[in-house]
């Protein structure tokens, strides 16, 4: 089974631009969660999508948004980029079955905002 | 609010020795799950082991075992027979709520493990 894939792996943007990151979960997984990792704040939960609906949301401004498609692939968008948005963005997929408690992460997208 | 505490910013262990990475958690939920992940310098998060709050036995996965002490709210990771490839950042994380309804993980600050010859 293929793992979680994220594209692109690296991205360089300038302040004020917007960016879209993509995540393809493991086949059969319906839940996709997004996390931001920075040296200062550590790993922080952004949001979770399940069956095309946002089910959980972290404490991030409205510039951060996401969506999930019918094939469970998810995209995350950040508008009006700020220097502080430079981070490793990780997505995780899970099956969400009764006895299935593993969340598998993708390799991440490293975003640099100049 | 849930919280994960990892008090060891860095640890050294000799190859072939065992090492324990500490993790304590705080939650008011009765149902929760505890995870350990390994993050090498490449950045990917590798799932290691999971313990559910209602699991009576400690979880084990190969060289990894989780020392779950519910009353003390601790979930320490034990790595036996350390290998050079175990050098990485290790994160403890918690999911509150039932498996079928929640995926949000709260992470600790991590412990950087260095395995030496």
HADDOCK unambig.tbl for C-alpha pairs under 7 A between the chains (distance, minus, plus):
assign (segid A and resid 42 and name CA) (segid B and resid 109 and name CA) 6.21 0.50 0.50
assign (segid A and resid 43 and name CA) (segid B and resid 107 and name CA) 6.21 0.50 0.50
assign (segid A and resid 45 and name CA) (segid B and resid 104 and name CA) 6.70 0.50 0.50
assign (segid A and resid 45 and name CA) (segid B and resid 105 and name CA) 6.93 0.50 0.50
assign (segid A and resid 96 and name CA) (segid B and resid 99 and name CA) 6.14 0.50 0.50
assign (segid A and resid 96 and name CA) (segid B and resid 100 and name CA) 5.17 0.50 0.50
assign (segid A and resid 97 and name CA) (segid B and resid 100 and name CA) 6.07 0.50 0.50
assign (segid A and resid 98 and name CA) (segid B and resid 99 and name CA) 6.38 0.50 0.50
assign (segid A and resid 98 and name CA) (segid B and resid 100 and name CA) 6.17 0.50 0.50
assign (segid A and resid 101 and name CA) (segid B and resid 99 and name CA) 6.46 0.50 0.50
assign (segid A and resid 104 and name CA) (segid B and resid 47 and name CA) 6.47 0.50 0.50
assign (segid A and resid 105 and name CA) (segid B and resid 44 and name CA) 6.96 0.50 0.50
assign (segid A and resid 105 and name CA) (segid B and resid 45 and name CA) 5.66 0.50 0.50
assign (segid A and resid 105 and name CA) (segid B and resid 46 and name CA) 6.95 0.50 0.50
assign (segid A and resid 106 and name CA) (segid B and resid 44 and name CA) 6.37 0.50 0.50
assign (segid A and resid 107 and name CA) (segid B and resid 43 and name CA) 6.43 0.50 0.50
assign (segid A and resid 107 and name CA) (segid B and resid 44 and name CA) 4.30 0.50 0.50
assign (segid A and resid 108 and name CA) (segid B and resid 43 and name CA) 6.94 0.50 0.50
assign (segid A and resid 108 and name CA) (segid B and resid 44 and name CA) 6.39 0.50 0.50
